[in-house]
């Protein structure tokens, strides 16, 4: 492989899980040109990764807007121009880590003669020259990408998610934190928000945990999330002493806030997995999903109760009770946080 395009356009957590593949490619092909194709708005996760030479942004939202407004001629020209841009890079290999039709189409548009997909579905297999099965121990973080890398014969080495935070984002985050009187290492990031209600811990539990964290650890809880999460964040903060930065950071700035945190606590959402990738003491709360139990870091802890109905993923059977998360107590989370912090101090 001399010129490689990695296609993993979304979502935040999956991009984080896939990041070790770039380092594995770099170790195996040190002189290769490695590019990564990602949706607009998520490129902040990858810019600055020393294993990646080029981040190519796919303007998915703009294409969707043109489709919705029936500007099909403009859309066709935009697709054609994007294809020309990809083909000008003369990639010899495209690696589709998403396994969907949309990602297969993007790999095909690149013109790479060798296109290898990870469990290509939705007809995407027809656009690949090779489709490899998913596998690996599901308990381990990044297991399916580790399995894929091994099938490709890459030097997998220390295959653990890692992120680099750009200096500009660090400075912007520092300005934001200073305005709130938050010193590095003196706050805990809470990541309560996802797109699926069956992955949410309960708002009263977050408030109780905030009180425990402040009393027991003497650190300030900080809420992070997207603009769409602001109403829920306001309910959780509830006029208390939590600092609410929800919707006030870009993704890169949120990563910088996490990098300077003493502790990260969150549900199965991208910001939680960023905490693991940045090697911060992290507590992940899983219920309807279970992406991993072993984060491969001593300062990261996973709470998953292992109920018979869990993981149910997108098909909960509890009629909204979400017992798999309700039965995780704030006291249990505090205990796990103290163990993660002890592991951090132990080095």
N, C-alpha and C positions, 0 to 999 in steps of 0.2 A: 504494500500500500504506500503510494507516494503522495497522493492528494485525496484526502478522506473527508466526506461530509457526514456528520452525525445528525440524524433527524430525530429530535425529541422536542416537540414544540411546546408541550404543556404536560401536566400541570406542575405547580411549584414543587410539591413533594416528590413527584416522579422525576423531575429534572434533578433535584438534589440527590435522589437515590442513584441516578445514572452518572453523576459526575466522575466517579472513579474510572469509568471506561475511558475517558480522555487521557488520564494519567497512564492507564494500561497501554493505550495506543502509543503514547509518547515513549514509554519504556521499550516497547517492541520495535517501533519505527522512529528512532530519534530524529531523523532528518525529514520526516513527513510533514506536509502541510495539513493541519487538522482544523476543520471548520465545524461550527455547530449551528444548526438552523432552529430558531426559536420564535415563538409568537412575540409580537410587539408588547412591551411592558414587562416581559420576563427576562430580558437580556441582561439586566443588572445582576442576575445570579451567576453569569458566566464571564462577563467582561473582567479581565484581570486574572482569570485562571491561567497559570503558567503553562499548562499543557495545551491550551487552545490558542491557535494563531488568529482565528477570525470568527466573529460572531455575526451571523447573517440573520436579519430580522424579517420575519414573514408578516406582512401587513394584513393579517386575517380579518381584523375588525373592519378595515377599509373595504376589503373584498365583500364582506358580508353586507356592509352598508350599500354598496353598489348593487348587490343582488336584490336587497329589499326594496330599493327605489327603482328597480327595473332598468337600470342604466347598463344594459348588458354589453353594449358596444364598448363602453369605457372599461367595464370589467374584463372583457376579452383582451383589450390592449394592455391592461395592467398585468394580467396573467402572462401574456406573451413577453412583456418587458422583463418580468421577474424570471421567466424561463431563460431568456437571453442572458440575464445577469448571472444566473447559476451556471449556465453552460460555458460562459466565458472563463469560469474558474477551472475548467477541464478536470473535474474530479474523476478519478479512476474507480473509486469505491464509494457507495452510499450505504450507510448503516441505518436502517429504520428500526429504532428502539420502541416505537409506539405501537406498531402492528395493526394500525387502522387504515382504512381506505385513504383518508386525507393525507396521512403521512407517507403512504406508498406512492400517492400521486406526486407529492413533493419530491420524493427520491427519484421518481421517474423523470420529472421535469428537469432534474439536474443533469441528465444526459450521461450519468456515470454508467459505464458498461457493466460494472459488477454492482448489483444491488442485493443486499442481504437483509432480510427482515426477521424480526423477532416475533414468531408466532403470528404471521400475517393473517388478518381476518378481513371480513367485509369485502371480499374480492381483491384485497390488496396483494394476495399471493400471486395473482396473475401478472402483477407489475414487477415482481421480484425475480431475480435470477436464482435466488436460493432463499428458502424460508427455514429457520431453525426453531426448534421447540423451546418453550419455556421450561425451566427446571430450577434445581437448587433447593437447599433447605429453607422452607418458608419462615422458619424462626429467625433467620439472620437478615439483618438490614442489607439491602441492595442485592439480595440473593439471585434474582432472576438476571440481573445485569452481570453479575459475577459468572453465572452459568453461561451466558452468551459469550462473554469474553474468553472463557475457557474453550468453548467450541470453536472460536476464531483462532485459537492458539496464541492468545496474547499473554504477556507477562503480567499476571494479575497482582503479584506482590501484595502490598497492604491495601486491600480493596475496601476502603472505607470512605464515605462521603466527606468531602472537604470543599470549602468555599473560600474564595478570596474577596475581601471587601475593598472596593476602590477608595482611594484617599479622599476624593471629593465627597463621597457618601459619608465617610467617617467624620469629616469636618462638619457637614450639614447636620448629622446626628448629634454631634457634640454641642453645636449651637442650640439645638432643640432641647437637649437634656439640661444644658446650663440654664436655659430660661425657666426650667421647672425645678431648679436647685438639686438636680440629681447627679451625684458623683459616680464615676465608673466603679462598678462592683458594689454599689450600695442600693441596688434595686433588683426586683425580680420581674421578668417579663411574663405576663399572662397572655396566652393565645387561645381564647375560648371559641373562636368562630370558624365555621365551615359552611359549605353550601348544603349540607344535609342535616336535618334536625336529629336524626338517630345517631349522629356522631357528637352531639353537644352534651357537655356536662351541664348541670342545672345552675341557673343564675344565683339561687340562694346559696348553693355550695361554693361558688366563686367568692361571694361576699364573706362567707364564714372563713374560707381559706385565707382571704386577704387579712382578716383580723388575726388569725393564727400566725401568719407569716410576719406581720408587723410586731406582734408581741414576742414571739419566740426567737426570731432571727434579726429583728431590728432593721429590716430592709423594706423599701417601699414597693408595693405592687404597681406595675405599669401595664396598662392594657394596649395591645396592638391589634390592628385589624384593618380591613378595607373600608372605604367610605360607606358602603352599603351596610356595614355593621354598627354604625354610629348610634342608632336608637337602642339596640341591644346593649351596647357598651354603656350608654347613659343609665340604663336600668341597673346594670351590674355595679357601676361606680356609685350610684345612689347617693350622691352628695357626700360620700365618705372621703377618706384620705388617699384613695387610689388616684394615680395620675393617668388620665385618659388621653392617649395619643392616637386613638383609632381614627383612621382616615387622614392622618396628618403627615404620613411618610410615604415616600416611594418604596418599592420593594427593596432596592439597594440600601436606602436609609434605614428601613426596618431591620435589615440584616446587620447594619452597623450598630443599631441600638442593642440588638441581641448579643453582638460580639462583646459589648462592654458590660453586659449584665452579670450579676452574681449567680443568677438562677433563671431557668426557663421552665414554665409549666404550661402544658397545652394539650388539647385533644389531637385527634388524627388530622392535622392540618399542616400546610407547608411551613409555617413559621416555627412550629415545634420541631420539625425535621431539620430546619436550618440551625436550631440550637445544637442538635447532635453534630451536624456537619462543621460547626464552628467550635466544637469541643467545649461547650459550656455545660455546666451541670444541668441536666434536663430530665424532667419527669413527663412522660407521655401517657395519656389516659386513653385507653382503647376500650371499645365496647362492641358496637355493631361491626367494626372492622378490626383487623389485626395484621397490619402490614409487617410487623416484626416483633419479636420478643427480646432478641439479642441485638443491641445497638453497637456492639463491638467496642464500647468505651466504658471504663469502670465508673465514670461520673454520670452515666445516663441510665435511668431506671424506667421500666415499663410496668404500668399497672393494668392488668387485664384479668378479670375474674374467671374467665373460662366457663361461663354458664352454658348449659346444653344448647340454648338457642343462639349462642354467639360463636362465630360471627355470622350475622344474618345479611350483612352488606346492605343492599338496596331493598330488601324484602323483610322488614321487621314483622314479627308475629305477636308482639306484646301489646298491641293497641295503644301505643304511645306511652306506655309505662317506662320503657327504656331502663329496665331494672339493671342491666349490665353496667350502666353508668350511675344510676341512682344509688346503688349499693357501694359505690366507691366513696368513702367518707373523707371529708377534709382532713381529719386527724391522720388517716392513712397516708394521704398525700404529703402532709407535713413530715411524717416519719420517713418517707422515701426521700423527700428533699434533704433532710438532715443527713441521710446516708450518702446521697450524691455529693453533698458539700464536703463530707468527711473524706470521700474518695478523692475529691479534687485537692484537698489539703495534703493528702498522703502522696500525691504526685503520681 
